[in-house]
Amino acid sequence: MLLTDNLLFDYQRCARLSFLNLYGNGTHPESASDFATKLKRDSEVYRQDVLAEYPAQRPNYPYGDWVKGAEATVALMQQGVDRIAHGVLMTPGPQGVTLMSRPDLLIRKPGASVYGNWSYIPVDIRFSKRPKAQHQIMAAFHALVLAGVQGAWPQDAWLVCRETGEYRVNLEKYVPQMQEILNPCIKMLSSRQEPEVFMARHPCSMCHWQSHCYAIAQETQHLSLLPGVTPIRYQQLKQLNLTQLESLAHADVLTLANGLVEVCNKQYEPETVARDLIIQAKATLNNQAIALPQKLPLSPKFLPVSPVELYFDIEAQPELDLDFLLGVLVVDRRNLAPGEAPIQKFHAFLAESPEEELQIWEQFLELIWTYPIAPIFHFCDYEIQTIKKLARRYHTPPHRWKVILNRFVDIHKLVTKSVVMPVESYALKSIARYLGFEWQNALASGAQCVVWYDRWLETGDRHYLDLILTYNEDDCIATFVVKDWLVQFSQSYS
């Protein structure tokens, strides 16, 4: 069996990912999302830009014929060329497995090897801003395979990242960590034992096997679909034989807390974690929201109902450090007849180019001060952090922005502090969809808006702006829907 650096990298993210990529389980992955495709493209552009700064020879071989690639790479190493780009390294590994890695660069350095008085070090180019642990572990894997090829451990291994530039990897630290991952990866792939499904929100959202795994998790009511069930907590639940939704819902708090002691750090009390998991399981099992004891009703100070309310949501392009859309939904309850729904008006402050960010910031502040006492509802703290960032960036006088921070109300924080809901996560989409709200574009997301905005800048096609505006307005309305439900839910406990 051939164990490649790509398979090992996948195994770091998810053991099941590496298994499915190798064996497929008789199924086919879904197409990569637009955002994943964009990241891959941006990564390759960055890689080529960096490689242009390091002139290097490339081994000549038919793509995909890794044996020929390894032979061509060794031939260049034997010649002692200064740099080799896209080389292929292959060496025997444990349990009869062949290890293969493809570092972006191999750089010649003085030092004995099987080729003479020179050896090579591996260099990987990563699109991330800073060297992540998983990238350093892969650099250690390159070093291991390279040592097998040249008969000597490389003196160093390096990463090149966007912000840190060249970064020396501590092989003494990361080789042991790499070995701890390598051995079980080989065992799992060699035995063809398919790993259990575990849905983790962030890594799974970018995975082309997500739909396949999610269907299995839903069918089996897997506990990873419960908020709060992390991989390490799940292992403890398995040891306690609490792997079914019903058994967890009826578990004893103290027994569960004792079982979670080892996996709870100082930030989390085992008894609190146990109680939260049990209540979450009960809410999901019964498909019913549960008020947290002594948390409801919420006072008007924390959850105001005002004649005019503002609902605020932002779309951003992180790579440009640009907040290009500041969306505000104005909900007006003034002068309504009995039973009449409040008037909603959406205001979109959109920067059609990065240079217009200051302009939309000023327009946003003007609207906010049009309603000087209206509460500003948002979901999570990104909006507050952005207000502070834009104020600093554009030297906004404190009296224009600091005072409005007191008007911000984080609906996400209020929900999670006061109620447990039968949802798979406490993200806005999950909560609002449980309450019956649907986005006009089911596939739209913040990540997709980044792709659409890039396409707008590239093509000038306003269709992409329209898609972004619709999504942002839906986000604002969804925040209003969640807030309105929370008010009614809270009042039912008064």
C-alpha positions as CSV (number, residue, x, y, z in Angstrom):
1,M,0.0,0.0,0.0
2,L,1.1,3.5,-0.8
3,L,0.7,6.0,2.0
4,T,1.0,9.6,0.6
5,D,1.4,12.9,2.3
6,N,-2.1,13.8,1.2
7,L,-3.6,10.8,2.9
8,L,-1.7,11.5,6.1
9,F,-2.8,15.1,6.0
10,D,-6.4,14.0,5.6
11,Y,-6.0,11.6,8.5
12,Q,-5.0,14.5,10.7
13,R,-8.2,16.3,9.9
14,C,-10.4,13.1,10.1
15,A,-9.6,9.5,10.0
16,R,-12.7,8.8,8.0
17,L,-11.7,11.3,5.4
18,S,-8.5,9.5,4.5
19,F,-10.3,6.2,4.5
20,L,-13.0,7.4,2.1
21,N,-10.5,9.1,-0.1
22,L,-8.6,5.8,-0.5
23,Y,-11.4,3.3,-0.6
24,G,-14.5,5.3,-1.3
25,N,-16.9,2.8,0.3
26,G,-18.6,2.3,-3.1
27,T,-19.9,5.9,-3.1
28,H,-18.8,9.1,-4.7
29,P,-18.0,12.4,-3.0
30,E,-20.0,15.5,-3.8
31,S,-18.3,18.2,-5.9
32,A,-16.2,20.7,-3.9
33,S,-18.0,23.8,-2.9
34,D,-17.2,27.1,-4.6
35,F,-15.4,28.3,-1.6
36,A,-13.3,25.2,-1.3
37,T,-12.5,25.5,-5.0
38,K,-11.5,29.1,-4.5
39,L,-9.2,28.2,-1.6
40,K,-7.5,25.6,-3.7
41,R,-7.0,28.0,-6.6
42,D,-5.7,30.8,-4.3
43,S,-3.4,28.3,-2.7
44,E,-2.0,27.2,-6.0
45,V,-1.5,30.8,-7.2
46,Y,0.4,31.5,-4.0
47,R,2.5,28.4,-4.4
48,Q,3.5,29.3,-7.9
49,D,4.3,32.9,-6.9
50,V,6.6,31.7,-4.2
51,L,8.2,29.1,-6.4
52,A,9.0,31.8,-9.0
53,E,11.3,33.3,-6.3
54,Y,13.2,30.0,-6.0
55,P,14.3,28.9,-9.5
56,A,14.4,25.1,-9.5
57,Q,14.5,22.1,-11.7
58,R,11.6,19.8,-12.0
59,P,11.8,16.0,-12.4
60,N,10.4,14.9,-15.8
61,Y,7.8,12.1,-15.5
62,P,4.3,11.3,-16.6
63,Y,1.9,12.8,-14.0
64,G,0.6,10.1,-11.7
65,D,3.4,7.7,-12.4
66,W,4.9,8.1,-8.9
67,V,7.6,5.4,-9.4
68,K,8.9,7.3,-12.4
69,G,8.6,10.5,-10.5
70,A,10.7,9.1,-7.6
71,E,13.3,7.8,-10.0
72,A,13.5,11.2,-11.8
73,T,13.8,13.0,-8.5
74,V,16.6,10.8,-7.2
75,A,18.5,11.3,-10.5
76,L,18.4,15.1,-9.9
77,M,19.5,14.6,-6.3
78,Q,22.4,12.4,-7.5
79,Q,23.5,15.2,-9.8
80,G,23.4,17.6,-6.8
81,V,21.2,20.3,-8.4
82,D,20.6,23.2,-6.1
83,R,16.8,23.1,-6.0
84,I,14.2,20.6,-7.0
85,A,10.5,21.6,-7.4
86,H,7.6,19.2,-7.1
87,G,9.9,16.2,-6.4
88,V,8.6,12.8,-5.6
89,L,10.1,10.9,-2.6
90,M,9.4,7.2,-1.9
91,T,10.8,5.0,0.8
92,P,9.8,1.7,2.6
93,G,7.8,2.3,5.7
94,P,6.5,0.2,8.6
95,Q,4.2,-2.8,8.1
96,G,5.2,-3.2,4.5
97,V,3.8,0.2,3.5
98,T,5.6,2.5,1.0
99,L,5.7,6.1,2.2
100,M,5.5,8.9,-0.4
101,S,5.8,12.6,0.0
102,R,5.9,15.5,-2.4
103,P,7.4,18.6,-0.8
104,D,7.1,21.8,-2.8
105,L,10.9,22.2,-2.8
106,L,14.0,20.3,-2.0
107,I,17.0,22.5,-1.4
108,R,20.6,21.3,-1.4
109,K,22.7,21.9,1.7
110,P,26.3,20.9,2.7
111,G,26.2,17.6,4.6
112,A,26.9,13.9,3.9
113,S,24.3,11.7,2.3
114,V,24.3,8.7,0.0
115,Y,24.9,11.1,-2.9
116,G,28.1,12.6,-1.6
117,N,29.0,15.6,0.6
118,W,25.6,17.2,0.1
119,S,22.0,16.5,1.3
120,Y,18.6,18.1,0.9
121,I,16.0,19.7,3.1
122,P,12.3,19.9,2.4
123,V,10.3,23.1,2.0
124,D,6.5,23.3,1.9
125,I,4.6,26.4,0.8
126,R,1.3,26.9,2.6
127,F,-1.4,29.4,1.9
128,S,-2.2,29.9,5.6
129,K,-1.1,33.1,7.3
130,R,0.9,31.3,9.9
131,P,2.5,27.8,10.3
132,K,-0.2,25.5,11.8
133,A,0.7,22.4,13.8
134,Q,-0.8,20.2,11.1
135,H,1.5,21.7,8.5
136,Q,4.5,21.3,10.7
137,I,3.6,17.6,11.2
138,M,3.6,17.2,7.4
139,A,7.0,18.9,7.2
140,A,8.2,16.2,9.7
141,F,6.7,13.5,7.4
142,H,8.6,15.0,4.4
143,A,11.8,14.9,6.5
144,L,11.1,11.2,7.5
145,V,10.7,10.1,3.8
146,L,13.6,12.2,2.7
147,A,15.8,10.6,5.3
148,G,14.9,7.2,3.8
149,V,15.8,8.4,0.3
150,Q,19.1,10.2,1.0
151,G,20.3,8.0,3.8
152,A,20.5,10.9,6.3
153,W,18.1,13.0,8.2
154,P,17.7,16.5,6.7
155,Q,19.3,19.3,8.8
156,D,16.1,21.3,8.7
157,A,12.6,21.5,7.4
158,W,10.9,24.7,6.4
159,L,7.5,26.2,5.8
160,V,6.7,29.3,3.8
161,C,3.5,31.0,4.9
162,R,1.8,34.3,3.8
163,E,2.5,36.4,6.9
164,T,5.4,34.7,8.6
165,G,7.3,34.0,5.4
166,E,10.1,31.4,5.9
167,Y,9.6,29.4,9.1
168,R,12.0,26.7,10.5
169,V,10.1,23.6,11.8
170,N,11.3,22.1,15.0
171,L,11.8,18.5,13.9
172,E,12.7,17.4,17.4
173,K,9.3,18.3,18.5
174,Y,7.2,17.4,15.5
175,V,8.7,14.1,14.3
176,P,7.4,12.3,17.5
177,Q,4.0,13.9,17.0
178,M,4.0,12.7,13.3
179,Q,4.9,9.2,14.4
180,E,2.0,9.1,16.8
181,I,-0.3,9.9,13.8
182,L,1.5,7.8,11.2
183,N,1.3,4.4,12.9
184,P,-2.5,4.3,13.6
185,C,-3.1,5.8,10.1
186,I,-1.2,2.9,8.6
187,K,-3.0,0.4,10.8
188,M,-6.4,1.8,9.9
189,L,-5.8,1.9,6.1
190,S,-4.1,-1.5,6.0
191,S,-6.9,-3.2,7.9
192,R,-9.6,-1.4,5.8
193,Q,-11.6,-0.8,8.9
194,E,-13.9,2.1,8.2
195,P,-13.9,4.6,11.0
196,E,-17.1,5.6,12.8
197,V,-18.9,8.7,11.6
198,F,-18.3,11.8,13.7
199,M,-19.7,15.1,12.5
200,A,-17.6,18.1,13.5
201,R,-19.1,21.4,12.3
202,H,-16.1,23.3,11.0
203,P,-13.9,20.6,9.3
204,C,-17.0,18.8,8.0
205,S,-18.4,21.9,6.4
206,M,-15.5,22.0,3.9
207,C,-15.4,18.2,3.2
208,H,-16.7,16.7,0.0
209,W,-17.9,13.6,1.9
210,Q,-20.1,15.7,4.2
211,S,-23.5,14.7,2.7
212,H,-22.5,11.0,2.7
213,C,-21.4,11.1,6.4
214,Y,-24.3,13.3,7.5
215,A,-26.9,10.9,6.1
216,I,-25.3,8.1,8.2
217,A,-25.2,10.3,11.3
218,Q,-28.8,11.3,10.9
219,E,-30.0,7.7,10.3
220,T,-28.2,6.5,13.4
221,Q,-29.0,9.6,15.5
222,H,-25.3,9.9,16.2
223,L,-24.4,11.9,19.2
224,S,-21.9,14.0,17.3
225,L,-25.0,15.8,16.0
226,L,-25.6,17.1,19.5
227,P,-24.0,20.5,20.4
228,G,-21.4,20.0,23.1
229,V,-20.4,16.5,22.1
230,T,-16.8,16.9,21.1
231,P,-14.6,14.0,19.9
232,I,-12.9,13.6,23.3
233,R,-16.2,13.8,25.2
234,Y,-17.7,11.2,22.8
235,Q,-14.9,8.7,23.6
236,Q,-15.8,9.1,27.3
237,L,-19.5,8.6,26.5
238,K,-18.6,5.4,24.7
239,Q,-16.8,4.1,27.8
240,L,-19.9,4.8,29.8
241,N,-22.0,3.0,27.2
242,L,-23.9,6.3,26.5
243,T,-23.9,6.3,22.8
244,Q,-27.7,6.5,22.2
245,L,-29.7,9.7,22.3
246,E,-32.2,8.2,24.7
247,S,-29.6,6.7,27.1
248,L,-27.9,10.0,27.3
249,A,-31.1,11.9,27.9
250,H,-31.9,9.7,30.9
251,A,-28.3,9.5,32.3
252,D,-27.5,10.4,35.9
253,V,-25.8,13.7,36.2
254,L,-23.3,12.8,38.9
255,T,-22.4,9.5,37.2
256,L,-21.8,11.2,33.9
257,A,-19.8,14.0,35.6
258,N,-17.5,11.5,37.2
259,G,-16.9,10.0,33.8
260,L,-16.1,13.4,32.2
261,V,-13.6,14.5,34.9
262,E,-10.5,13.5,32.8
263,V,-11.7,15.5,29.7
264,C,-12.8,18.7,31.4
265,N,-10.2,21.4,31.9
266,K,-10.4,24.2,34.5
267,Q,-12.7,26.2,32.2
268,Y,-15.5,23.6,32.5
269,E,-16.9,22.0,35.6
270,P,-17.7,18.2,34.9
271,E,-21.1,18.5,36.6
272,T,-22.0,21.5,34.4
273,V,-20.9,19.8,31.2
274,A,-22.8,16.6,32.2
275,R,-26.0,18.6,33.0
276,D,-25.7,20.5,29.7
277,L,-25.3,17.3,27.6
278,I,-28.2,15.6,29.3
279,I,-30.5,18.6,28.8
280,Q,-29.4,18.9,25.1
281,A,-30.2,15.2,24.6
282,K,-33.6,15.6,26.2
283,A,-34.4,18.7,24.0
284,T,-33.4,16.8,20.9
285,L,-35.1,13.5,21.8
286,N,-38.4,15.4,22.5
287,N,-37.9,18.0,19.7
288,Q,-38.7,20.7,22.2
289,A,-36.9,23.8,23.5
290,I,-36.1,23.6,27.3
291,A,-35.6,26.7,29.4
292,L,-32.5,26.7,31.5
293,P,-33.3,26.8,35.2
294,Q,-33.3,30.3,36.8
295,K,-32.4,31.9,33.4
296,L,-35.9,32.9,32.3
297,P,-37.7,35.2,31.9
298,L,-35.2,37.6,30.4
299,S,-35.6,41.2,31.7
300,P,-36.2,44.0,29.2
301,K,-32.7,45.2,30.1
302,F,-31.2,42.2,28.4
303,L,-33.9,41.5,25.8
304,P,-35.7,44.8,24.9
305,V,-38.8,45.2,22.9
306,S,-38.7,48.7,21.4
307,P,-40.8,50.8,19.0
308,V,-37.9,50.7,16.5
309,E,-35.3,47.9,16.4
310,L,-32.3,47.4,14.2
311,Y,-30.9,44.1,13.1
312,F,-27.3,44.2,11.9
313,D,-25.3,41.7,9.8
314,I,-21.9,42.0,7.9
315,E,-20.4,40.3,4.9
316,A,-16.6,40.4,4.6
317,Q,-13.7,39.4,2.4
318,P,-11.0,38.3,4.9
319,E,-8.2,38.1,2.3
320,L,-8.8,41.7,1.4
321,D,-9.4,42.7,5.0
322,L,-12.6,44.2,3.7
323,D,-16.0,44.5,5.3
324,F,-17.9,45.1,2.1
325,L,-21.5,45.0,3.2
326,L,-23.1,46.4,6.3
327,G,-26.7,45.3,6.3
328,V,-29.3,46.8,8.7
329,L,-33.0,45.7,8.9
330,V,-35.2,48.4,10.5
331,V,-38.2,46.9,12.3
332,D,-40.7,49.7,13.1
333,R,-43.6,49.0,15.5
334,R,-44.8,52.6,15.7
335,N,-48.4,53.5,14.8
336,L,-49.5,49.9,14.2
337,A,-53.1,48.8,14.3
338,P,-53.9,45.9,16.7
339,G,-52.5,42.6,15.2
340,E,-50.7,44.4,12.5
341,A,-47.1,43.1,11.7
342,P,-44.3,45.6,12.2
343,I,-42.9,47.4,9.1
344,Q,-39.5,46.0,7.9
345,K,-37.1,48.0,5.8
346,F,-33.7,46.7,4.7
347,H,-30.7,49.1,4.3
348,A,-27.7,47.7,2.5
349,F,-24.5,49.7,2.7
350,L,-22.4,48.0,0.0
351,A,-18.8,48.7,-1.1
352,E,-18.7,47.9,-4.8
353,S,-14.9,48.3,-4.6
354,P,-12.5,48.0,-1.6
355,E,-12.0,51.8,-1.8
356,E,-15.6,52.4,-0.8
357,E,-15.4,50.9,2.7
358,L,-15.0,54.3,4.4
359,Q,-18.1,55.5,2.5
360,I,-20.3,52.7,3.7
361,W,-19.0,53.0,7.2
362,E,-20.1,56.6,7.3
363,Q,-23.5,55.8,5.8
364,F,-24.0,53.1,8.4
365,L,-23.3,55.5,11.2
366,E,-25.7,58.0,9.8
367,L,-28.5,55.4,9.8
368,I,-27.6,54.2,13.3
369,W,-27.9,57.8,14.6
370,T,-31.2,58.3,12.8
371,Y,-32.6,56.0,15.5
372,P,-30.5,57.2,18.5
373,I,-32.0,54.9,21.1
374,A,-33.0,51.9,19.1
375,P,-31.4,48.6,20.2
376,I,-29.1,46.9,17.6
377,F,-29.5,43.2,17.5
378,H,-26.9,40.9,16.0
379,F,-25.8,37.3,16.1
380,C,-22.4,36.6,17.7
381,D,-19.7,39.2,18.4
382,Y,-18.2,39.7,14.9
383,E,-20.3,42.9,14.4
384,I,-19.0,44.5,17.6
385,Q,-15.4,43.6,16.7
386,T,-15.9,45.1,13.2
387,I,-17.3,48.3,14.6
388,K,-14.2,48.7,16.7
389,K,-11.9,47.9,13.8
390,L,-13.6,50.3,11.4
391,A,-13.6,53.1,13.9
392,R,-9.8,52.6,14.5
393,R,-9.1,52.3,10.8
394,Y,-10.9,55.5,9.9
395,H,-10.1,57.5,13.0
396,T,-13.8,58.0,13.8
397,P,-14.4,60.3,16.8
398,P,-15.3,58.3,19.9
399,H,-18.6,60.1,20.4
400,R,-19.7,58.8,16.9
401,W,-19.3,55.1,17.7
402,K,-18.4,54.2,21.3
403,V,-21.7,55.1,22.7
404,I,-23.6,52.9,20.2
405,L,-21.8,49.8,21.6
406,N,-24.1,50.0,24.6
407,R,-27.0,49.5,22.3
408,F,-25.8,46.1,20.9
409,V,-27.6,43.0,21.9
410,D,-26.1,39.6,21.0
411,I,-29.0,37.2,20.3
412,H,-26.7,34.2,20.1
413,K,-25.4,34.8,23.6
414,L,-29.0,35.3,25.0
415,V,-30.2,32.1,23.4
416,T,-27.3,29.9,24.6
417,K,-27.4,31.3,28.1
418,S,-31.2,30.9,28.6
419,V,-32.5,28.0,26.5
420,V,-31.6,24.6,25.1
421,M,-33.0,23.9,21.6
422,P,-33.3,20.7,19.5
423,V,-30.8,21.9,17.0
424,E,-27.5,20.5,15.7
425,S,-25.7,23.7,16.4
426,Y,-26.4,27.1,17.7
427,A,-25.5,28.8,14.5
428,L,-28.0,31.3,13.1
429,K,-29.1,29.0,10.2
430,S,-29.7,26.0,12.5
431,I,-31.8,27.9,15.0
432,A,-33.8,29.9,12.4
433,R,-34.5,26.8,10.3
434,Y,-35.8,25.0,13.4
435,L,-38.2,28.0,13.9
436,G,-39.4,27.6,10.3
437,F,-37.4,30.3,8.5
438,E,-35.7,29.5,5.2
439,W,-33.1,31.4,3.2
440,Q,-34.2,32.3,-0.3
441,N,-31.0,30.6,-1.6
442,A,-30.5,27.4,0.4
443,L,-26.8,27.1,-0.6
444,A,-25.9,30.7,0.3
445,S,-23.5,31.3,3.1
446,G,-20.9,33.8,4.3
447,A,-18.2,31.7,2.6
448,Q,-20.2,31.7,-0.6
449,C,-20.6,35.5,-0.4
450,V,-16.8,35.7,-0.4
451,V,-16.8,33.8,-3.7
452,W,-19.6,36.0,-5.2
453,Y,-17.8,39.2,-4.2
454,D,-14.6,38.0,-5.9
455,R,-16.6,37.2,-9.0
456,W,-18.2,40.6,-8.9
457,L,-14.7,42.3,-8.8
458,E,-13.5,40.0,-11.6
459,T,-16.5,40.3,-13.9
460,G,-18.5,43.4,-13.0
461,D,-21.7,41.2,-13.2
462,R,-24.2,42.7,-10.7
463,H,-26.0,39.4,-10.4
464,Y,-23.4,38.4,-7.8
465,L,-24.1,41.6,-5.8
466,D,-27.8,40.8,-5.9
467,L,-27.1,37.3,-4.5
468,I,-25.1,38.8,-1.7
469,L,-27.7,41.4,-0.8
470,T,-30.5,38.8,-0.7
471,Y,-28.4,36.6,1.6
472,N,-27.5,39.4,3.9
473,E,-31.1,40.6,4.2
474,D,-32.2,37.0,5.0
475,D,-29.6,36.9,7.7
476,C,-31.0,40.1,9.2
477,I,-34.6,38.8,9.0
478,A,-33.5,35.4,10.5
479,T,-32.0,37.3,13.5
480,F,-35.3,39.1,13.9
481,V,-37.2,35.8,13.8
482,V,-34.9,34.3,16.5
483,K,-35.2,37.4,18.7
484,D,-39.0,37.5,18.3
485,W,-39.3,33.8,19.2
486,L,-37.0,34.3,22.2
487,V,-39.2,37.2,23.5
488,Q,-42.3,35.0,23.3
489,F,-40.6,32.0,24.8
490,S,-39.2,34.1,27.6
491,Q,-42.6,35.7,28.3
492,S,-44.2,32.3,28.6
493,Y,-42.2,31.9,31.8
494,S,-43.2,35.2,33.4
